[in-house]
Amino acid sequence: MEHLGTGIGWRPEIADEVAELPGVDWVEVVAENLCPGHLPPALQALRERGTTVVPHGVSLGLGGAERPDPARLAALAERAEALGAPLVTEHIAFVRAGGPLTASPAMEAGHLLPVPRTRDALDVLCENVRIAQDALPVPLAVENIAALVAWPDEEMTEGRFLAELVERTGVRLLIDVANLHTNHVNRNEDPAAALDELPVEAIAYVHVAGGIERDGVWHDTHAHPVTRPVLDVLAELCARTTPPGVLLERDENFPATGELAKELDMIRTVMKEAPTVPARRGSGAAQEPATEGSPATGPAPTTGPATAIRPVPTTDPATTTPARQRLAVAQAALLSALVAGTPAPEGFDRRRLLVQSRALADKRASVVAKVAPELPGILGADYRPGFLGYARHRPMKGGYRQDAMDFAVHLLAENRPADPDARRQLTQWWRDRCGPKPPGRPGNRLVRAARLALGRGW
């Protein structure tokens, strides 16, 4: 594995601070936020200084029932090449559901949601990972995610699920110790047990992030300081292996440069004080090396930055079709309950689903306010309650920018906002972005109403 060292998540809001932080060996950037031909000057300056930049994808949905979108894969590959990245990373999650496999409308979660740890889900994930590996110019590493809800009738532990994924695909792992802590609080899962089962030689790097506990639920916010329990999980990991890299994530409520430097120093201290141990296999991975002509029973050791773990051959992709269909139905039912107000699927904790549903709607409102800041400006204090009411039964279908446009159409169709000046501003805002007619089918009730509203000439 390539040695990365200590890094931090690069965000435009802290670009100057990152450039000033001492001892930052590398940065990670959200892939979807980059335009390869027009890198932010501050990020380009880091590259010219020799700082490694790793693109971190959030929208592939490798754990979803559908095969990865070729256009998204091509975009991720383009970003890896533009950055000269040694690898790219994504998540073990699903981010959309519905569509052709369920003959139902497609829905976007706007968030990373957990996959069930079942044989069906693992078969689908393995095939999706292989498709991604074939499309990318550099190695892929996949990240364990935090979860507020647990799937009923799971067949594997987190560690075993990840170990088998590595055995079957040779994919690398991005282990988020904050997410292991989150799942400890929310799902009563033991981080040490998960680490014991991991093939630690597959770890590409590690994430560390802050969060907060409310009403017995841990929220992985990336907007709060790193806590001692998260650092303790990092220490547990470092007692098993020396990770090639560790990265601090922070997405909101950015502190002063000094505070970021202190958090990085805490991470370095944990790594320095960990006992020196050779990399070893997790107890969940088989110990015998693979041999030519027989199925590999475990990942082979790696010795260089471009060395891939030898995977076990998989079955014909056609055999995953029934598993995809079953997974598609299950994921669509869960996502519909979370974003469209349908009944909770059997076996789920309804209270936790409600917490997750509210968190998804709140995140949608916050992100839409960022991508379309004019909306809170026009609506004032009515923006957030209005958006949350809109989102309760209306799934996101085309990303956050489209969500902003759909919200505006919804308001105009209901003759809102009540203030004529605000309606006039909202109408003009919509027209500036989409022209004189709202999108959608002519028979749609909201579209007809919005056209009528727009025709009133506010």
C-alpha positions in Angstrom: 0.0 0.0 0.0 1.2 3.5 -0.7 2.2 5.5 2.4 0.0 8.6 2.6 0.7 9.9 6.1 -1.6 12.4 7.9 -4.2 14.2 5.9 -7.3 16.3 6.0 -10.5 16.6 4.0 -10.1 19.6 1.6 -13.1 21.9 1.5 -13.3 25.3 -0.2 -14.3 26.9 3.1 -11.0 26.0 4.7 -8.7 26.0 1.7 -6.5 28.8 3.2 -6.3 27.0 6.5 -5.3 23.6 4.9 -2.5 25.4 3.1 -1.1 26.7 6.4 -1.5 23.5 8.5 1.9 22.0 9.4 2.5 18.3 8.6 -0.4 17.7 6.2 0.9 15.1 3.8 -2.2 14.7 1.7 -5.8 15.8 1.2 -9.1 14.1 0.2 -11.6 16.0 -1.9 -15.3 15.1 -2.7 -15.1 14.0 -6.3 -18.5 15.3 -7.3 -17.5 18.8 -6.3 -14.7 19.0 -8.8 -14.6 20.0 -12.5 -11.4 18.3 -13.8 -10.6 21.0 -16.3 -11.1 23.8 -13.7 -9.6 22.8 -10.4 -9.9 25.3 -7.6 -6.7 27.4 -7.6 -6.0 26.5 -3.9 -6.3 22.8 -4.7 -4.1 23.2 -7.8 -1.5 25.0 -5.6 -1.4 22.1 -3.2 -0.8 19.7 -6.1 2.0 21.8 -7.4 3.6 21.6 -3.9 3.6 17.9 -4.2 0.6 17.2 -1.9 -1.2 14.0 -2.8 -5.0 14.5 -3.6 -7.4 11.6 -3.4 -10.9 11.9 -4.9 -13.7 10.6 -2.6 -16.9 9.7 -4.4 -20.3 9.9 -2.7 -22.8 9.1 -5.5 -22.0 5.8 -7.1 -24.2 3.8 -4.8 -22.1 0.6 -5.1 -24.4 -1.1 -2.5 -27.5 -0.4 -4.6 -29.4 -3.0 -6.5 -28.6 -1.4 -9.9 -25.3 -1.8 -11.6 -23.1 1.3 -11.4 -23.9 4.1 -13.8 -21.2 4.2 -16.6 -21.4 8.0 -16.7 -20.7 8.3 -13.0 -17.8 5.9 -13.3 -16.3 7.8 -16.2 -16.6 11.0 -14.3 -14.8 9.5 -11.2 -12.1 8.1 -13.5 -11.6 11.5 -15.1 -11.2 13.1 -11.7 -8.6 10.5 -10.7 -6.6 11.2 -13.8 -6.9 15.0 -13.5 -5.6 14.8 -9.9 -2.9 12.3 -10.6 -4.4 10.3 -7.7 -2.9 7.0 -6.5 -6.4 5.7 -5.7 -10.1 6.6 -5.6 -12.5 5.9 -2.8 -16.3 5.3 -2.5 -18.8 4.0 0.0 -20.5 0.7 0.8 -23.9 2.2 0.6 -27.0 2.7 -1.5 -28.1 6.2 -2.4 -31.1 5.6 -4.7 -33.8 3.0 -5.2 -36.8 2.3 -7.3 -36.6 2.4 -11.0 -36.7 -0.5 -13.6 -36.0 -3.3 -11.2 -39.1 -2.5 -9.1 -41.2 -0.9 -11.9 -41.6 2.1 -9.5 -40.5 5.8 -9.6 -36.8 6.3 -9.0 -35.9 7.9 -5.6 -32.8 9.6 -4.4 -31.8 9.4 -0.7 -29.4 12.4 -0.8 -27.4 10.4 1.8 -25.5 7.2 2.3 -27.7 4.4 3.5 -26.6 1.0 4.8 -26.9 -2.2 2.8 -28.2 -5.3 4.5 -25.4 -7.7 5.5 -26.9 -10.6 3.6 -25.6 -13.0 0.9 -27.8 -11.3 -1.7 -26.4 -7.9 -0.9 -22.8 -9.2 -0.8 -23.2 -10.8 -4.2 -24.6 -7.6 -5.7 -21.9 -5.5 -4.0 -19.1 -7.7 -5.2 -20.3 -7.5 -8.8 -20.7 -3.7 -8.6 -17.2 -3.3 -7.1 -15.7 -5.4 -9.9 -17.5 -3.2 -12.5 -16.1 -0.1 -10.9 -12.6 -1.6 -10.6 -12.6 -2.3 -14.4 -13.7 1.2 -15.2 -11.2 3.1 -13.0 -7.6 3.8 -13.9 -6.3 3.4 -10.3 -7.2 1.1 -7.4 -10.5 1.5 -5.6 -11.0 1.5 -1.8 -14.5 1.3 -0.3 -15.6 2.8 3.1 -17.8 1.4 5.8 -20.6 3.8 6.7 -22.4 5.0 9.8 -26.0 4.0 10.2 -28.9 5.0 12.3 -31.0 2.0 11.4 -30.3 -1.7 11.2 -31.7 -4.2 8.7 -33.6 -7.1 10.2 -32.4 -10.7 9.6 -28.8 -9.8 8.8 -26.6 -12.9 8.1 -23.1 -11.5 8.8 -21.2 -9.1 11.1 -19.7 -6.0 9.7 -16.2 -7.4 9.9 -17.1 -10.7 8.2 -19.0 -8.8 5.4 -16.0 -6.6 4.7 -13.6 -9.5 4.9 -15.6 -11.5 2.3 -15.9 -8.5 0.1 -12.1 -8.2 0.0 -11.6 -11.9 -0.5 -13.9 -11.9 -3.5 -12.9 -8.7 -5.2 -9.4 -7.7 -4.0 -10.8 -4.2 -3.2 -9.1 -2.1 -0.7 -10.7 -0.7 2.4 -11.2 2.8 3.7 -12.0 2.2 7.4 -13.8 5.0 9.1 -13.3 4.6 12.9 -15.9 7.3 13.6 -18.4 5.2 11.7 -17.4 2.1 13.8 -18.1 4.2 16.9 -21.4 5.4 15.5 -22.5 1.8 14.9 -21.4 0.9 18.4 -23.8 3.5 19.9 -26.7 3.1 17.4 -26.5 -0.6 16.7 -24.7 -2.0 19.7 -21.8 -3.4 17.5 -18.4 -3.9 19.1 -15.7 -1.9 17.1 -13.0 -4.2 18.4 -14.8 -7.3 17.2 -15.2 -5.7 13.7 -11.5 -4.9 13.6 -10.6 -8.4 14.6 -12.4 -9.8 11.6 -10.9 -7.3 9.1 -8.1 -8.2 6.6 -6.1 -5.3 7.9 -3.5 -5.6 5.0 -6.3 -4.4 2.7 -6.6 -1.0 4.5 -5.7 1.9 2.2 -6.3 4.6 4.8 -8.5 5.6 7.8 -11.1 8.3 8.4 -11.4 10.1 11.7 -14.4 12.5 12.3 -16.4 14.2 15.0 -20.1 13.8 15.9 -22.6 14.3 18.6 -25.0 12.1 20.7 -28.6 13.2 21.0 -31.3 11.2 22.8 -29.2 8.0 22.7 -28.4 8.3 19.0 -25.0 9.1 17.7 -25.0 11.5 14.7 -21.9 11.4 12.5 -22.0 15.1 11.8 -18.5 15.9 10.6 -19.3 19.2 12.2 -18.0 18.6 15.8 -14.7 18.0 17.4 -13.3 14.4 17.4 -14.2 12.7 20.6 -12.1 10.4 22.8 -14.2 7.3 22.1 -13.5 7.7 18.3 -9.7 8.1 19.1 -9.9 5.0 21.2 -11.2 3.1 18.2 -8.4 4.5 16.1 -6.0 3.2 18.8 -7.6 -0.2 18.6 -7.0 -0.3 14.9 -3.4 0.9 15.2 -2.8 -1.9 17.7 -3.5 -4.3 14.9 -1.7 -2.6 12.0 0.0 0.6 11.0 -2.5 2.2 8.6 -0.9 3.7 5.4 -2.7 7.0 6.0 -5.1 8.7 8.5 -7.4 11.6 7.5 -9.4 14.1 9.5 -12.8 14.9 8.0 -14.7 18.1 8.7 -17.6 19.3 6.6 -19.3 22.1 8.5 -18.9 24.5 11.5 -15.2 24.8 10.6 -13.0 25.8 13.6 -10.0 28.0 13.6 -6.8 26.7 12.1 -5.3 26.1 15.5 -8.2 23.8 16.5 -7.8 21.8 13.3 -4.0 21.5 14.0 -4.8 20.2 17.6 -7.1 17.5 16.2 -4.4 16.4 13.7 -1.9 16.4 16.6 -4.2 14.1 18.6 -4.4 11.7 15.7 -0.6 11.7 15.3 -0.3 11.0 19.1 -2.6 8.1 19.0 -0.7 6.6 16.1 2.7 7.3 17.7 1.7 5.7 21.0 0.2 2.6 19.5 2.4 -0.5 19.9 4.4 -1.4 16.8 2.9 -4.5 15.3 3.3 -6.2 11.9 0.3 -6.1 9.6 -1.7 -9.3 10.1 -4.8 -10.9 8.7 -8.1 -10.3 10.6 -9.4 -13.5 12.2 -12.3 -13.4 9.8 -10.1 -13.9 6.8 -8.7 -17.2 5.8 -5.0 -17.8 6.5 -3.9 -19.9 3.6 -2.4 -18.2 0.5 -4.0 -18.6 -2.9 -2.4 -20.9 -5.4 -2.7 -21.1 -9.1 -5.5 -23.3 -10.3 -7.5 -23.2 -7.0 -9.8 -20.7 -5.4 -8.1 -18.2 -3.3 -9.2 -18.5 0.3 -7.8 -15.2 1.5 -6.2 -12.0 0.3 -2.5 -12.2 -0.4 -0.1 -9.7 1.3 0.7 -6.5 -0.6 4.0 -4.9 -1.0 3.8 -1.9 -3.2 1.5 1.0 -4.0 0.0 -0.6 -7.1 -0.2 -4.2 -5.8 -3.7 -5.5 -5.7 -5.0 -8.2 -3.3 -5.6 -11.4 -5.2 -9.4 -12.0 -5.4 -11.4 -15.1 -5.5 -13.1 -15.7 -8.8 -16.8 -14.9 -8.8 -19.8 -16.5 -10.4 -21.3 -15.4 -13.7 -22.9 -11.9 -13.4 -26.1 -13.3 -14.7 -26.6 -15.3 -11.5 -26.9 -12.0 -9.5 -30.1 -11.0 -11.3 -32.5 -12.6 -8.8 -30.4 -11.2 -5.9 -30.6 -7.8 -7.5 -34.4 -8.0 -7.8 -34.8 -9.0 -4.2 -32.4 -6.3 -3.0 -34.1 -3.7 -5.2 -37.5 -4.4 -3.6 -36.1 -4.3 -0.1 -34.2 -1.1 -0.6 -37.1 0.6 -2.4 -39.4 -0.2 0.5 -36.9 1.2 3.0 -36.2 4.4 1.1 -39.9 5.0 0.4 -40.5 4.8 4.2 -37.7 7.3 4.8 -38.5 9.9 2.1 -42.0 9.3 0.9 -43.9 8.6 4.1 -44.9 5.0 3.3 -45.3 2.4 6.1 -42.1 1.1 7.7 -41.1 -2.3 6.3 -41.5 -5.2 8.6 -38.8 -5.8 11.1 -37.4 -2.3 11.2 -37.3 -0.1 14.4 -40.0 2.5 13.6 -38.6 5.0 16.0 -35.1 4.8 14.4 -36.7 5.1 11.0 -38.4 8.3 12.1 -35.1 9.7 13.4 -33.4 8.8 10.1 -36.3 10.3 8.0 -36.1 13.6 9.9 -32.3 13.6 9.5 -32.6 13.1 5.7 -35.2 15.8 5.3 -33.1 18.2 7.4 -30.0 17.5 5.4 -32.0 18.1 2.2 -33.1 21.4 3.5 -29.6 22.4 4.4 -28.0 21.3 1.2 -30.7 23.0 -1.0 -30.1 26.2 1.0 -26.4 26.0 0.0 -26.9 25.2 -3.7 -29.8 27.7 -4.0 -29.1 30.3 -1.3 -31.7 32.7 -2.9 -34.5 30.5 -1.6 -33.9 31.2 2.1 -33.3 34.8 1.2 -36.7 35.0 -0.5 -38.6 32.9 2.0 -36.9 34.0 5.2 -38.0 32.2 8.3 -40.6 30.2 6.3 -37.9 28.4 4.2 -37.0 25.5 6.5 -40.5 24.6 7.8 -41.8 25.0 4.2 -39.1 22.8 2.8 -39.5 20.1 5.5 -43.3 20.0 4.8 -42.6 19.7 1.1 -40.0 16.9 1.6 -42.1 14.8 3.9 -43.9 13.0 1.1 -41.8 14.0 -2.0 -38.6 12.1 -2.6 -35.7 13.8 -4.3 -35.5 12.6 -7.9 -32.7 14.5 -9.6 -30.2 15.8 -7.2 -30.2 18.9 -5.0 -30.4 21.5 -7.7 -33.4 19.9 -9.2 -34.8 19.5 -5.7 -34.6 23.3 -5.3 -36.4 23.8 -8.6 -39.1 21.3 -7.7 -39.6 23.0 -4.3 -40.1 26.3 -6.1 -42.7 24.8 -8.4 -44.5 23.3 -5.4 -44.7 26.6 -3.7 -46.0 28.5 -6.7 -48.5 25.8 -7.4 -49.9 26.4 -3.9 -50.0 30.1 -4.4 -47.1 30.6 -2.0 -45.4 32.4 -0.5 -48.3 34.6 0.7 -46.4 37.8 0.3 -46.8 39.1 -3.3 -43.3 40.5 -3.4 -41.8 37.2 -2.3 -43.9 35.3 -4.9 -42.7 37.8 -7.6 -39.1 37.2 -6.5 -39.6 33.4 -6.5 -41.2 33.5 -9.9 -38.3 35.5 -11.3 -35.7 33.2 -9.7 -37.4 30.2 -11.3 -37.6 31.9 -14.7 -33.9 32.9 -14.6 -33.0 29.3 -14.3 -35.5 27.4 -16.3 -37.3 29.7 -18.8 -40.9 30.6 -18.9 -42.4 27.2 -18.4 -42.0 24.8 -15.5 -40.6 21.3 -16.3 -42.8 18.2 -16.2 -45.6 16.5 -18.0 -48.6 18.7 -19.1 -51.0 16.5 -17.2 -49.2 17.1 -13.9 -51.4 19.0 -11.5 -48.6 20.9 -9.9 -47.1 21.9 -13.3 -50.5 23.2 -14.5 -50.9 25.2 -11.3 -47.4 26.6 -11.5 -47.9 27.6 -15.1 -51.0 29.5 -14.1 -49.1 31.1 -11.3 -46.3 32.2 -13.6 -48.8 33.5 -16.1 -50.2 35.9 -13.5 -47.2 38.1 -14.0 -46.3 38.6 -10.3 
